[in-house]
């Protein structure tokens, strides 16, 4: 299966093309607010001499992370599916980071940290060894003070921008190449109606009282 992977959840965006577990090419973009998504896609397709029609599946990093970036990746994937009838697959970007930590021989109890804004952080905890990795505490949102307590206890913190808050933490960005490898041997593709960014907060709506008008 020929896979196109899109990982736009962090400040380091990437696109990769793979077949089975072999990654043929990856384009990486860092910095700036915009994402040259189609430019990166064209670059990896040209480098691999793979035509758009040969892509059989697209995998997207679903975050948590940049809501705008993840939404852009999802829109591209869904548009491609409408045009070509391909399969779609979504993977937690945190899972990709844990896989990259394992590949980099970062072993033991590992906490994957990502900025959740509002003075809070996303956190998932893994036990990682050379032979495998296991999620021991699922993704949740914690206050900055709770993450600081982990750092003070010499817990290992890793993540896309972890050094901004915890200088000793290894910086690991989720990569499109890792996403492609994670799904190469799996077939549990998800339906379009469940293809959403990972966002743990509940959405709150405020009902306008009768006769009132809110101006933003």
Secondary structure, DSSP 8 states (H G I E B T S, - for coil): -EEEEEE-SSSEEEEEEEETTEEEEEEEEESSSS--HHHHHHHHHHHHT--GGG--EEEEE--SS-HHHHHHHHHHHHHHHHHH--EEEEE-HHHHHHHHHHHTT--EEEEEEEEEETTEEEEEEEEEETTEEEEEEEEEEEEHHHHHHHHHTT-EEEBSSGGGT-TTS-B----HHHHHHHHTT------GGG------S--------TT-----
